[in-house]
């Protein structure tokens, strides 16, 4: 989705409405090992699609 937004010349617009509510946590955040695995997969996807780097990963994880 990031690659599509970054490279697709798409205009974005802010919509002040909540469409989805998600709980914090989940299976991928249950242990340090799973968090590291998830972060490694995220980083490979970010770098492989040319949509960012370590800063993008940090923003994703701390948002």
PDBQT receptor file of N, H, CA, C and O in Angstrom, charges set to zero:
ATOM      1  N   UNK A   1       0.811  -1.178   0.000  1.00  0.00    +0.000 N 
ATOM      2  CA  UNK A   1       0.000   0.000   0.000  1.00  0.00    +0.000 C 
ATOM      3  C   UNK A   1       0.866   1.258   0.000  1.00  0.00    +0.000 C 
ATOM      4  O   UNK A   1       0.552   2.232  -0.684  1.00  0.00    +0.000 OA
ATOM      5  N   UNK A   2       1.960   1.234   0.771  1.00  0.00    +0.000 N 
ATOM      6  H   UNK A   2       2.215   0.443   1.327  1.00  0.00    +0.000 HD
ATOM      7  CA  UNK A   2       2.851   2.388   0.770  1.00  0.00    +0.000 C 
ATOM      8  C   UNK A   2       3.431   2.645  -0.608  1.00  0.00    +0.000 C 
ATOM      9  O   UNK A   2       3.475   3.787  -1.066  1.00  0.00    +0.000 OA
ATOM     10  N   UNK A   3       3.870   1.598  -1.262  1.00  0.00    +0.000 N 
ATOM     11  H   UNK A   3       3.834   0.671  -0.890  1.00  0.00    +0.000 HD
ATOM     12  CA  UNK A   3       4.451   1.751  -2.600  1.00  0.00    +0.000 C 
ATOM     13  C   UNK A   3       3.416   2.359  -3.548  1.00  0.00    +0.000 C 
ATOM     14  O   UNK A   3       3.746   3.241  -4.340  1.00  0.00    +0.000 OA
ATOM     15  N   UNK A   4       2.197   1.904  -3.473  1.00  0.00    +0.000 N 
ATOM     16  H   UNK A   4       1.929   1.187  -2.829  1.00  0.00    +0.000 HD
ATOM     17  CA  UNK A   4       1.129   2.416  -4.317  1.00  0.00    +0.000 C 
ATOM     18  C   UNK A   4       0.902   3.904  -4.061  1.00  0.00    +0.000 C 
ATOM     19  O   UNK A   4       0.736   4.683  -4.999  1.00  0.00    +0.000 OA
ATOM     20  N   UNK A   5       0.894   4.291  -2.790  1.00  0.00    +0.000 N 
ATOM     21  H   UNK A   5       1.029   3.657  -2.028  1.00  0.00    +0.000 HD
ATOM     22  CA  UNK A   5       0.675   5.700  -2.448  1.00  0.00    +0.000 C 
ATOM     23  C   UNK A   5       1.857   6.577  -2.837  1.00  0.00    +0.000 C 
ATOM     24  O   UNK A   5       1.671   7.685  -3.341  1.00  0.00    +0.000 OA
ATOM     25  N   UNK A   6       3.069   6.087  -2.606  1.00  0.00    +0.000 N 
ATOM     26  H   UNK A   6       3.220   5.187  -2.196  1.00  0.00    +0.000 HD
ATOM     27  CA  UNK A   6       4.264   6.886  -2.881  1.00  0.00    +0.000 C 
ATOM     28  C   UNK A   6       4.516   7.023  -4.374  1.00  0.00    +0.000 C 
ATOM     29  O   UNK A   6       4.826   8.114  -4.853  1.00  0.00    +0.000 OA
ATOM     30  N   UNK A   7       4.390   5.944  -5.103  1.00  0.00    +0.000 N 
ATOM     31  H   UNK A   7       4.139   5.058  -4.714  1.00  0.00    +0.000 HD
ATOM     32  CA  UNK A   7       4.745   5.962  -6.524  1.00  0.00    +0.000 C 
ATOM     33  C   UNK A   7       3.561   6.150  -7.457  1.00  0.00    +0.000 C 
ATOM     34  O   UNK A   7       3.755   6.346  -8.657  1.00  0.00    +0.000 OA
ATOM     35  N   UNK A   8       2.352   6.097  -6.945  1.00  0.00    +0.000 N 
ATOM     36  H   UNK A   8       2.194   5.938  -5.970  1.00  0.00    +0.000 HD
ATOM     37  CA  UNK A   8       1.170   6.111  -7.792  1.00  0.00    +0.000 C 
ATOM     38  C   UNK A   8       0.614   7.478  -8.117  1.00  0.00    +0.000 C 
ATOM     39  O   UNK A   8      -0.427   7.576  -8.766  1.00  0.00    +0.000 OA
ATOM     40  N   UNK A   9       1.288   8.554  -7.678  1.00  0.00    +0.000 N 
ATOM     41  H   UNK A   9       2.134   8.474  -7.150  1.00  0.00    +0.000 HD
ATOM     42  CA  UNK A   9       0.807   9.908  -7.978  1.00  0.00    +0.000 C 
ATOM     43  C   UNK A   9      -0.635  10.086  -7.507  1.00  0.00    +0.000 C 
ATOM     44  O   UNK A   9      -1.477  10.599  -8.243  1.00  0.00    +0.000 OA
ATOM     45  N   UNK A  10      -0.909   9.660  -6.284  1.00  0.00    +0.000 N 
ATOM     46  H   UNK A  10      -0.224   9.243  -5.686  1.00  0.00    +0.000 HD
ATOM     47  CA  UNK A  10      -2.259   9.710  -5.747  1.00  0.00    +0.000 C 
ATOM     48  C   UNK A  10      -2.389  10.891  -4.792  1.00  0.00    +0.000 C 
ATOM     49  O   UNK A  10      -1.512  11.116  -3.957  1.00  0.00    +0.000 OA
ATOM     50  N   UNK A  11      -3.454  11.629  -4.908  1.00  0.00    +0.000 N 
ATOM     51  H   UNK A  11      -4.167  11.447  -5.586  1.00  0.00    +0.000 HD
ATOM     52  CA  UNK A  11      -3.724  12.726  -3.984  1.00  0.00    +0.000 C 
ATOM     53  C   UNK A  11      -4.419  12.165  -2.757  1.00  0.00    +0.000 C 
ATOM     54  O   UNK A  11      -5.347  11.364  -2.874  1.00  0.00    +0.000 OA
ATOM     55  N   UNK A  12      -3.981  12.578  -1.600  1.00  0.00    +0.000 N 
ATOM     56  H   UNK A  12      -3.228  13.229  -1.505  1.00  0.00    +0.000 HD
ATOM     57  CA  UNK A  12      -4.580  12.129  -0.357  1.00  0.00    +0.000 C 
ATOM     58  C   UNK A  12      -5.429  13.246   0.225  1.00  0.00    +0.000 C 
ATOM     59  O   UNK A  12      -5.193  14.425  -0.041  1.00  0.00    +0.000 OA
ATOM     60  N   UNK A  13      -6.402  12.870   1.008  1.00  0.00    +0.000 N 
ATOM     61  H   UNK A  13      -6.593  11.913   1.224  1.00  0.00    +0.000 HD
ATOM     62  CA  UNK A  13      -7.261  13.851   1.669  1.00  0.00    +0.000 C 
ATOM     63  C   UNK A  13      -7.535  13.377   3.092  1.00  0.00    +0.000 C 
ATOM     64  O   UNK A  13      -7.695  12.181   3.335  1.00  0.00    +0.000 OA
ATOM     65  N   UNK A  14      -7.587  14.309   4.018  1.00  0.00    +0.000 N 
ATOM     66  H   UNK A  14      -7.457  15.281   3.820  1.00  0.00    +0.000 HD
ATOM     67  CA  UNK A  14      -7.905  14.000   5.411  1.00  0.00    +0.000 C 
ATOM     68  C   UNK A  14      -9.412  13.872   5.565  1.00  0.00    +0.000 C 
ATOM     69  O   UNK A  14     -10.163  14.743   5.126  1.00  0.00    +0.000 OA
ATOM     70  N   UNK A  15      -9.850  12.797   6.183  1.00  0.00    +0.000 N 
ATOM     71  H   UNK A  15      -9.240  12.089   6.539  1.00  0.00    +0.000 HD
ATOM     72  CA  UNK A  15     -11.268  12.581   6.456  1.00  0.00    +0.000 C 
ATOM     73  C   UNK A  15     -11.413  12.499   7.979  1.00  0.00    +0.000 C 
ATOM     74  O   UNK A  15     -10.925  11.544   8.584  1.00  0.00    +0.000 OA
ATOM     75  N   UNK A  16     -12.064  13.466   8.604  1.00  0.00    +0.000 N 
ATOM     76  H   UNK A  16     -12.460  14.241   8.112  1.00  0.00    +0.000 HD
ATOM     77  CA  UNK A  16     -12.143  13.501  10.065  1.00  0.00    +0.000 C 
ATOM     78  C   UNK A  16     -13.180  12.531  10.640  1.00  0.00    +0.000 C 
ATOM     79  O   UNK A  16     -14.080  12.937  11.376  1.00  0.00    +0.000 OA
ATOM     80  N   UNK A  17     -13.044  11.263  10.300  1.00  0.00    +0.000 N 
ATOM     81  H   UNK A  17     -12.313  10.934   9.703  1.00  0.00    +0.000 HD
ATOM     82  CA  UNK A  17     -13.992  10.257  10.764  1.00  0.00    +0.000 C 
ATOM     83  C   UNK A  17     -13.225   8.967  11.030  1.00  0.00    +0.000 C 
ATOM     84  O   UNK A  17     -12.321   8.610  10.275  1.00  0.00    +0.000 OA
ATOM     85  N   UNK A  18     -13.584   8.273  12.095  1.00  0.00    +0.000 N 
ATOM     86  H   UNK A  18     -14.319   8.562  12.709  1.00  0.00    +0.000 HD
ATOM     87  CA  UNK A  18     -12.954   6.995  12.425  1.00  0.00    +0.000 C 
ATOM     88  C   UNK A  18     -13.673   5.898  11.651  1.00  0.00    +0.000 C 
ATOM     89  O   UNK A  18     -14.890   5.744  11.755  1.00  0.00    +0.000 OA
ATOM     90  N   UNK A  19     -12.903   5.134  10.871  1.00  0.00    +0.000 N 
ATOM     91  H   UNK A  19     -11.915   5.259  10.786  1.00  0.00    +0.000 HD
ATOM     92  CA  UNK A  19     -13.477   4.025  10.100  1.00  0.00    +0.000 C 
ATOM     93  C   UNK A  19     -13.231   2.678  10.770  1.00  0.00    +0.000 C 
ATOM     94  O   UNK A  19     -14.052   1.768  10.660  1.00  0.00    +0.000 OA
ATOM     95  N   UNK A  20     -12.100   2.549  11.465  1.00  0.00    +0.000 N 
ATOM     96  H   UNK A  20     -11.432   3.288  11.555  1.00  0.00    +0.000 HD
ATOM     97  CA  UNK A  20     -11.733   1.287  12.098  1.00  0.00    +0.000 C 
ATOM     98  C   UNK A  20     -11.128   1.580  13.464  1.00  0.00    +0.000 C 
ATOM     99  O   UNK A  20     -10.300   2.482  13.594  1.00  0.00    +0.000 OA
ATOM    100  N   UNK A  21     -11.532   0.829  14.478  1.00  0.00    +0.000 N 
ATOM    101  H   UNK A  21     -12.204   0.097  14.372  1.00  0.00    +0.000 HD
ATOM    102  CA  UNK A  21     -10.914   0.909  15.797  1.00  0.00    +0.000 C 
ATOM    103  C   UNK A  21     -10.203  -0.408  16.054  1.00  0.00    +0.000 C 
ATOM    104  O   UNK A  21     -10.805  -1.479  15.970  1.00  0.00    +0.000 OA
ATOM    105  N   UNK A  22      -8.912  -0.321  16.370  1.00  0.00    +0.000 N 
ATOM    106  H   UNK A  22      -8.423   0.549  16.439  1.00  0.00    +0.000 HD
ATOM    107  CA  UNK A  22      -8.135  -1.524  16.631  1.00  0.00    +0.000 C 
ATOM    108  C   UNK A  22      -7.585  -1.453  18.049  1.00  0.00    +0.000 C 
ATOM    109  O   UNK A  22      -7.241  -0.379  18.542  1.00  0.00    +0.000 OA
ATOM    110  N   UNK A  23      -7.506  -2.590  18.685  1.00  0.00    +0.000 N 
ATOM    111  H   UNK A  23      -7.785  -3.463  18.285  1.00  0.00    +0.000 HD
ATOM    112  CA  UNK A  23      -6.932  -2.638  20.022  1.00  0.00    +0.000 C 
ATOM    113  C   UNK A  23      -5.419  -2.647  19.936  1.00  0.00    +0.000 C 
ATOM    114  O   UNK A  23      -4.845  -3.134  18.962  1.00  0.00    +0.000 OA
ATOM    115  N   UNK A  24      -4.779  -2.109  20.958  1.00  0.00    +0.000 N 
ATOM    116  H   UNK A  24      -5.246  -1.714  21.749  1.00  0.00    +0.000 HD
ATOM    117  CA  UNK A  24      -3.314  -2.140  21.042  1.00  0.00    +0.000 C 
ATOM    118  C   UNK A  24      -2.899  -3.555  21.397  1.00  0.00    +0.000 C 
ATOM    119  O   UNK A  24      -3.580  -4.235  22.165  1.00  0.00    +0.000 OA
ATOM    120  N   UNK A  25      -1.788  -3.996  20.841  1.00  0.00    +0.000 N 
ATOM    121  H   UNK A  25      -1.235  -3.443  20.217  1.00  0.00    +0.000 HD
ATOM    122  CA  UNK A  25      -1.282  -5.327  21.150  1.00  0.00    +0.000 C 
ATOM    123  C   UNK A  25      -1.494  -6.262  19.992  1.00  0.00    +0.000 C 
ATOM    124  O   UNK A  25      -1.386  -5.873  18.829  1.00  0.00    +0.000 OA
ATOM    125  N   UNK A  26      -1.793  -7.487  20.314  1.00  0.00    +0.000 N 
ATOM    126  H   UNK A  26      -1.881  -7.804  21.259  1.00  0.00    +0.000 HD
ATOM    127  CA  UNK A  26      -1.996  -8.488  19.279  1.00  0.00    +0.000 C 
ATOM    128  C   UNK A  26      -0.921  -9.554  19.355  1.00  0.00    +0.000 C 
ATOM    129  O   UNK A  26       0.018  -9.456  20.145  1.00  0.00    +0.000 OA
ATOM    130  N   UNK A  27      -1.065 -10.541  18.549  1.00  0.00    +0.000 N 
ATOM    131  H   UNK A  27      -1.827 -10.621  17.907  1.00  0.00    +0.000 HD
ATOM    132  CA  UNK A  27      -0.155 -11.690  18.582  1.00  0.00    +0.000 C 
ATOM    133  C   UNK A  27       1.285 -11.307  18.284  1.00  0.00    +0.000 C 
ATOM    134  O   UNK A  27       2.205 -11.848  18.897  1.00  0.00    +0.000 OA
ATOM    135  N   UNK A  28       1.497 -10.379  17.349  1.00  0.00    +0.000 N 
ATOM    136  H   UNK A  28       0.749  -9.940  16.851  1.00  0.00    +0.000 HD
ATOM    137  CA  UNK A  28       2.870 -10.033  16.966  1.00  0.00    +0.000 C 
ATOM    138  C   UNK A  28       3.579  -9.177  18.014  1.00  0.00    +0.000 C 
ATOM    139  O   UNK A  28       4.771  -8.905  17.867  1.00  0.00    +0.000 OA
ATOM    140  N   UNK A  29       2.885  -8.746  19.062  1.00  0.00    +0.000 N 
ATOM    141  H   UNK A  29       1.917  -8.967  19.181  1.00  0.00    +0.000 HD
ATOM    142  CA  UNK A  29       3.501  -7.937  20.114  1.00  0.00    +0.000 C 
ATOM    143  C   UNK A  29       3.549  -8.650  21.465  1.00  0.00    +0.000 C 
ATOM    144  O   UNK A  29       3.714  -8.001  22.498  1.00  0.00    +0.000 OA
ATOM    145  N   UNK A  30       3.408  -9.957  21.469  1.00  0.00    +0.000 N 
ATOM    146  H   UNK A  30       3.273 -10.484  20.630  1.00  0.00    +0.000 HD
ATOM    147  CA  UNK A  30       3.337 -10.696  22.733  1.00  0.00    +0.000 C 
ATOM    148  C   UNK A  30       4.699 -11.006  23.351  1.00  0.00    +0.000 C 
ATOM    149  O   UNK A  30       4.766 -11.315  24.541  1.00  0.00    +0.000 OA
ATOM    150  N   UNK A  31       5.756 -10.934  22.602  1.00  0.00    +0.000 N 
ATOM    151  H   UNK A  31       5.701 -10.683  21.635  1.00  0.00    +0.000 HD
ATOM    152  CA  UNK A  31       7.091 -11.199  23.148  1.00  0.00    +0.000 C 
ATOM    153  C   UNK A  31       8.125 -10.393  22.373  1.00  0.00    +0.000 C 
ATOM    154  O   UNK A  31       7.870  -9.943  21.256  1.00  0.00    +0.000 OA
ATOM    155  N   UNK A  32       9.288 -10.218  22.977  1.00  0.00    +0.000 N 
ATOM    156  H   UNK A  32       9.495 -10.583  23.885  1.00  0.00    +0.000 HD
ATOM    157  CA  UNK A  32      10.382  -9.489  22.316  1.00  0.00    +0.000 C 
ATOM    158  C   UNK A  32      10.760 -10.190  21.017  1.00  0.00    +0.000 C 
ATOM    159  O   UNK A  32      11.012  -9.530  20.009  1.00  0.00    +0.000 OA
ATOM    160  N   UNK A  33      10.802 -11.507  21.030  1.00  0.00    +0.000 N 
ATOM    161  H   UNK A  33      10.598 -12.043  21.849  1.00  0.00    +0.000 HD
ATOM    162  CA  UNK A  33      11.157 -12.274  19.826  1.00  0.00    +0.000 C 
ATOM    163  C   UNK A  33      10.187 -11.996  18.677  1.00  0.00    +0.000 C 
ATOM    164  O   UNK A  33      10.609 -11.818  17.534  1.00  0.00    +0.000 OA
ATOM    165  N   UNK A  34       8.893 -11.959  18.981  1.00  0.00    +0.000 N 
ATOM    166  H   UNK A  34       8.551 -12.104  19.909  1.00  0.00    +0.000 HD
ATOM    167  CA  UNK A  34       7.893 -11.695  17.950  1.00  0.00    +0.000 C 
ATOM    168  C   UNK A  34       7.958 -10.249  17.466  1.00  0.00    +0.000 C 
ATOM    169  O   UNK A  34       7.758  -9.980  16.281  1.00  0.00    +0.000 OA
ATOM    170  N   UNK A  35       8.238  -9.317  18.379  1.00  0.00    +0.000 N 
ATOM    171  H   UNK A  35       8.400  -9.535  19.342  1.00  0.00    +0.000 HD
ATOM    172  CA  UNK A  35       8.375  -7.911  17.989  1.00  0.00    +0.000 C 
ATOM    173  C   UNK A  35       9.572  -7.747  17.053  1.00  0.00    +0.000 C 
ATOM    174  O   UNK A  35       9.479  -7.040  16.050  1.00  0.00    +0.000 OA
ATOM    175  N   UNK A  36      10.683  -8.388  17.370  1.00  0.00    +0.000 N 
ATOM    176  H   UNK A  36      10.759  -8.962  18.185  1.00  0.00    +0.000 HD
ATOM    177  CA  UNK A  36      11.875  -8.318  16.505  1.00  0.00    +0.000 C 
ATOM    178  C   UNK A  36      11.605  -8.943  15.141  1.00  0.00    +0.000 C 
ATOM    179  O   UNK A  36      12.026  -8.411  14.114  1.00  0.00    +0.000 OA
ATOM    180  N   UNK A  37      10.902 -10.073  15.135  1.00  0.00    +0.000 N 
ATOM    181  H   UNK A  37      10.561 -10.506  15.969  1.00  0.00    +0.000 HD
ATOM    182  CA  UNK A  37      10.573 -10.732  13.864  1.00  0.00    +0.000 C 
ATOM    183  C   UNK A  37       9.685  -9.833  13.002  1.00  0.00    +0.000 C 
ATOM    184  O   UNK A  37       9.919  -9.681  11.803  1.00  0.00    +0.000 OA
ATOM    185  N   UNK A  38       8.668  -9.243  13.626  1.00  0.00    +0.000 N 
ATOM    186  H   UNK A  38       8.478  -9.367  14.600  1.00  0.00    +0.000 HD
ATOM    187  CA  UNK A  38       7.750  -8.340  12.914  1.00  0.00    +0.000 C 
ATOM    188  C   UNK A  38       8.507  -7.128  12.371  1.00  0.00    +0.000 C 
ATOM    189  O   UNK A  38       8.293  -6.717  11.230  1.00  0.00    +0.000 OA
ATOM    190  N   UNK A  39       9.386  -6.562  13.185  1.00  0.00    +0.000 N 
ATOM    191  H   UNK A  39       9.560  -6.895  14.112  1.00  0.00    +0.000 HD
ATOM    192  CA  UNK A  39      10.149  -5.385  12.760  1.00  0.00    +0.000 C 
ATOM    193  C   UNK A  39      11.085  -5.720  11.610  1.00  0.00    +0.000 C 
ATOM    194  O   UNK A  39      11.263  -4.911  10.699  1.00  0.00    +0.000 OA
ATOM    195  N   UNK A  40      11.684  -6.901  11.644  1.00  0.00    +0.000 N 
ATOM    196  H   UNK A  40      11.540  -7.558  12.384  1.00  0.00    +0.000 HD
ATOM    197  CA  UNK A  40      12.560  -7.337  10.549  1.00  0.00    +0.000 C 
ATOM    198  C   UNK A  40      11.768  -7.469   9.255  1.00  0.00    +0.000 C 
ATOM    199  O   UNK A  40      12.219  -7.018   8.202  1.00  0.00    +0.000 OA
ATOM    200  N   UNK A  41      10.601  -8.079   9.326  1.00  0.00    +0.000 N 
ATOM    201  H   UNK A  41      10.235  -8.445  10.181  1.00  0.00    +0.000 HD
ATOM    202  CA  UNK A  41       9.751  -8.231   8.137  1.00  0.00    +0.000 C 
ATOM    203  C   UNK A  41       9.289  -6.866   7.620  1.00  0.00    +0.000 C 
ATOM    204  O   UNK A  41       9.280  -6.625   6.413  1.00  0.00    +0.000 OA
ATOM    205  N   UNK A  42       8.907  -5.980   8.537  1.00  0.00    +0.000 N 
ATOM    206  H   UNK A  42       8.914  -6.177   9.518  1.00  0.00    +0.000 HD
ATOM    207  CA  UNK A  42       8.479  -4.633   8.140  1.00  0.00    +0.000 C 
ATOM    208  C   UNK A  42       9.612  -3.890   7.445  1.00  0.00    +0.000 C 
ATOM    209  O   UNK A  42       9.404  -3.256   6.411  1.00  0.00    +0.000 OA
ATOM    210  N   UNK A  43      10.816  -3.972   8.019  1.00  0.00    +0.000 N 
ATOM    211  H   UNK A  43      10.984  -4.487   8.859  1.00  0.00    +0.000 HD
ATOM    212  CA  UNK A  43      11.963  -3.260   7.456  1.00  0.00    +0.000 C 
ATOM    213  C   UNK A  43      12.291  -3.770   6.049  1.00  0.00    +0.000 C 
ATOM    214  O   UNK A  43      12.571  -2.979   5.149  1.00  0.00    +0.000 OA
ATOM    215  N   UNK A  44      12.254  -5.085   5.866  1.00  0.00    +0.000 N 
ATOM    216  H   UNK A  44      12.026  -5.727   6.598  1.00  0.00    +0.000 HD
ATOM    217  CA  UNK A  44      12.501  -5.653   4.524  1.00  0.00    +0.000 C 
ATOM    218  C   UNK A  44      11.473  -5.146   3.521  1.00  0.00    +0.000 C 
ATOM    219  O   UNK A  44      11.823  -4.815   2.388  1.00  0.00    +0.000 OA
ATOM    220  N   UNK A  45      10.215  -5.083   3.925  1.00  0.00    +0.000 N 
ATOM    221  H   UNK A  45       9.930  -5.351   4.845  1.00  0.00    +0.000 HD
ATOM    222  CA  UNK A  45       9.153  -4.604   3.026  1.00  0.00    +0.000 C 
ATOM    223  C   UNK A  45       9.342  -3.128   2.701  1.00  0.00    +0.000 C 
ATOM    224  O   UNK A  45       9.179  -2.715   1.552  1.00  0.00    +0.000 OA
ATOM    225  N   UNK A  46       9.686  -2.332   3.712  1.00  0.00    +0.000 N 
ATOM    226  H   UNK A  46       9.818  -2.667   4.645  1.00  0.00    +0.000 HD
ATOM    227  CA  UNK A  46       9.889  -0.897   3.504  1.00  0.00    +0.000 C 
ATOM    228  C   UNK A  46      11.048  -0.656   2.554  1.00  0.00    +0.000 C 
ATOM    229  O   UNK A  46      10.921   0.110   1.599  1.00  0.00    +0.000 OA
ATOM    230  N   UNK A  47      12.169  -1.301   2.807  1.00  0.00    +0.000 N 
ATOM    231  H   UNK A  47      12.272  -1.923   3.583  1.00  0.00    +0.000 HD
ATOM    232  CA  UNK A  47      13.361  -1.119   1.962  1.00  0.00    +0.000 C 
ATOM    233  C   UNK A  47      13.156  -1.738   0.576  1.00  0.00    +0.000 C 
ATOM    234  O   UNK A  47      13.558  -1.154  -0.431  1.00  0.00    +0.000 OA
ATOM    235  N   UNK A  48      12.541  -2.903   0.526  1.00  0.00    +0.000 N 
ATOM    236  H   UNK A  48      12.215  -3.378   1.344  1.00  0.00    +0.000 HD
ATOM    237  CA  UNK A  48      12.335  -3.594  -0.746  1.00  0.00    +0.000 C 
ATOM    238  C   UNK A  48      11.429  -2.840  -1.694  1.00  0.00    +0.000 C 
ATOM    239  O   UNK A  48      11.553  -2.965  -2.913  1.00  0.00    +0.000 OA
ATOM    240  N   UNK A  49      10.516  -2.057  -1.139  1.00  0.00    +0.000 N 
ATOM    241  H   UNK A  49      10.415  -1.955  -0.149  1.00  0.00    +0.000 HD
ATOM    242  CA  UNK A  49       9.598  -1.290  -1.966  1.00  0.00    +0.000 C 
ATOM    243  C   UNK A  49      10.029   0.154  -2.139  1.00  0.00    +0.000 C 
ATOM    244  O   UNK A  49       9.345   0.941  -2.793  1.00  0.00    +0.000 OA
ATOM    245  N   UNK A  50      11.170   0.501  -1.549  1.00  0.00    +0.000 N 
ATOM    246  H   UNK A  50      11.726  -0.138  -1.018  1.00  0.00    +0.000 HD
ATOM    247  CA  UNK A  50      11.717   1.838  -1.727  1.00  0.00    +0.000 C 
ATOM    248  C   UNK A  50      10.843   2.949  -1.170  1.00  0.00    +0.000 C 
ATOM    249  O   UNK A  50      10.742   4.020  -1.768  1.00  0.00    +0.000 OA
ATOM    250  N   UNK A  51      10.209   2.702  -0.025  1.00  0.00    +0.000 N 
ATOM    251  H   UNK A  51      10.291   1.832   0.461  1.00  0.00    +0.000 HD
ATOM    252  CA  UNK A  51       9.324   3.717   0.551  1.00  0.00    +0.000 C 
ATOM    253  C   UNK A  51       9.817   4.234   1.897  1.00  0.00    +0.000 C 
ATOM    254  O   UNK A  51       9.028   4.779   2.669  1.00  0.00    +0.000 OA
ATOM    255  N   UNK A  52      11.091   4.077   2.190  1.00  0.00    +0.000 N 
ATOM    256  H   UNK A  52      11.731   3.635   1.562  1.00  0.00    +0.000 HD
ATOM    257  CA  UNK A  52      11.617   4.603   3.443  1.00  0.00    +0.000 C 
ATOM    258  C   UNK A  52      12.776   3.781   3.944  1.00  0.00    +0.000 C 
ATOM    259  O   UNK A  52      13.378   3.000   3.207  1.00  0.00    +0.000 OA
ATOM    260  N   UNK A  53      13.074   3.968   5.206  1.00  0.00    +0.000 N 
ATOM    261  H   UNK A  53      12.585   4.602   5.805  1.00  0.00    +0.000 HD
ATOM    262  CA  UNK A  53      14.184   3.277   5.836  1.00  0.00    +0.000 C 
ATOM    263  C   UNK A  53      13.906   3.113   7.318  1.00  0.00    +0.000 C 
ATOM    264  O   UNK A  53      12.770   2.876   7.731  1.00  0.00    +0.000 OA
ATOM    265  N   UNK A  54      14.963   3.242   8.113  1.00  0.00    +0.000 N 
ATOM    266  H   UNK A  54      15.885   3.434   7.777  1.00  0.00    +0.000 HD
ATOM    267  CA  UNK A  54      14.846   3.039   9.552  1.00  0.00    +0.000 C 
ATOM    268  C   UNK A  54      13.892   4.057  10.188  1.00  0.00    +0.000 C 
ATOM    269  O   UNK A  54      13.154   3.712  11.112  1.00  0.00    +0.000 OA
ATOM    270  N   UNK A  55      13.897   5.291   9.711  1.00  0.00    +0.000 N 
ATOM    271  H   UNK A  55      14.496   5.571   8.961  1.00  0.00    +0.000 HD
ATOM    272  CA  UNK A  55      12.976   6.303  10.246  1.00  0.00    +0.000 C 
ATOM    273  C   UNK A  55      11.520   5.920  10.037  1.00  0.00    +0.000 C 
ATOM    274  O   UNK A  55      10.684   6.131  10.915  1.00  0.00    +0.000 OA
ATOM    275  N   UNK A  56      11.219   5.359   8.877  1.00  0.00    +0.000 N 
ATOM    276  H   UNK A  56      11.898   5.187   8.164  1.00  0.00    +0.000 HD
ATOM    277  CA  UNK A  56       9.854   4.913   8.578  1.00  0.00    +0.000 C 
ATOM    278  C   UNK A  56       9.452   3.789   9.520  1.00  0.00    +0.000 C 
ATOM    279  O   UNK A  56       8.332   3.763  10.029  1.00  0.00    +0.000 OA
ATOM    280  N   UNK A  57      10.378   2.860   9.746  1.00  0.00    +0.000 N 
ATOM    281  H   UNK A  57      11.288   2.882   9.332  1.00  0.00    +0.000 HD
ATOM    282  CA  UNK A  57      10.102   1.744  10.654  1.00  0.00    +0.000 C 
ATOM    283  C   UNK A  57       9.865   2.257  12.070  1.00  0.00    +0.000 C 
ATOM    284  O   UNK A  57       8.943   1.801  12.747  1.00  0.00    +0.000 OA
ATOM    285  N   UNK A  58      10.684   3.195  12.520  1.00  0.00    +0.000 N 
ATOM    286  H   UNK A  58      11.433   3.565  11.971  1.00  0.00    +0.000 HD
ATOM    287  CA  UNK A  58      10.527   3.733  13.872  1.00  0.00    +0.000 C 
ATOM    288  C   UNK A  58       9.183   4.464  13.995  1.00  0.00    +0.000 C 
ATOM    289  O   UNK A  58       8.482   4.308  14.995  1.00  0.00    +0.000 OA
ATOM    290  N   UNK A  59       8.832   5.250  12.993  1.00  0.00    +0.000 N 
ATOM    291  H   UNK A  59       9.402   5.377  12.181  1.00  0.00    +0.000 HD
ATOM    292  CA  UNK A  59       7.544   5.956  13.024  1.00  0.00    +0.000 C 
ATOM    293  C   UNK A  59       6.382   4.973  13.080  1.00  0.00    +0.000 C 
ATOM    294  O   UNK A  59       5.404   5.197  13.793  1.00  0.00    +0.000 OA
ATOM    295  N   UNK A  60       6.493   3.886  12.327  1.00  0.00    +0.000 N 
ATOM    296  H   UNK A  60       7.287   3.704  11.747  1.00  0.00    +0.000 HD
ATOM    297  CA  UNK A  60       5.439   2.870  12.318  1.00  0.00    +0.000 C 
ATOM    298  C   UNK A  60       5.310   2.224  13.692  1.00  0.00    +0.000 C 
ATOM    299  O   UNK A  60       4.202   2.052  14.200  1.00  0.00    +0.000 OA
ATOM    300  N   UNK A  61       6.447   1.865  14.294  1.00  0.00    +0.000 N 
ATOM    301  H   UNK A  61       7.347   2.004  13.882  1.00  0.00    +0.000 HD
ATOM    302  CA  UNK A  61       6.414   1.147  15.566  1.00  0.00    +0.000 C 
ATOM    303  C   UNK A  61       5.992   2.024  16.739  1.00  0.00    +0.000 C 
ATOM    304  O   UNK A  61       5.422   1.520  17.706  1.00  0.00    +0.000 OA
ATOM    305  N   UNK A  62       6.260   3.319  16.672  1.00  0.00    +0.000 N 
ATOM    306  H   UNK A  62       6.723   3.728  15.886  1.00  0.00    +0.000 HD
ATOM    307  CA  UNK A  62       5.916   4.188  17.794  1.00  0.00    +0.000 C 
ATOM    308  C   UNK A  62       4.633   4.977  17.594  1.00  0.00    +0.000 C 
ATOM    309  O   UNK A  62       4.256   5.779  18.448  1.00  0.00    +0.000 OA
ATOM    310  N   UNK A  63       3.959   4.754  16.468  1.00  0.00    +0.000 N 
ATOM    311  H   UNK A  63       4.265   4.102  15.774  1.00  0.00    +0.000 HD
ATOM    312  CA  UNK A  63       2.701   5.491  16.247  1.00  0.00    +0.000 C 
ATOM    313  C   UNK A  63       1.549   4.869  17.018  1.00  0.00    +0.000 C 
ATOM    314  O   UNK A  63       0.422   5.360  16.947  1.00  0.00    +0.000 OA
TER     315      UNK A  63
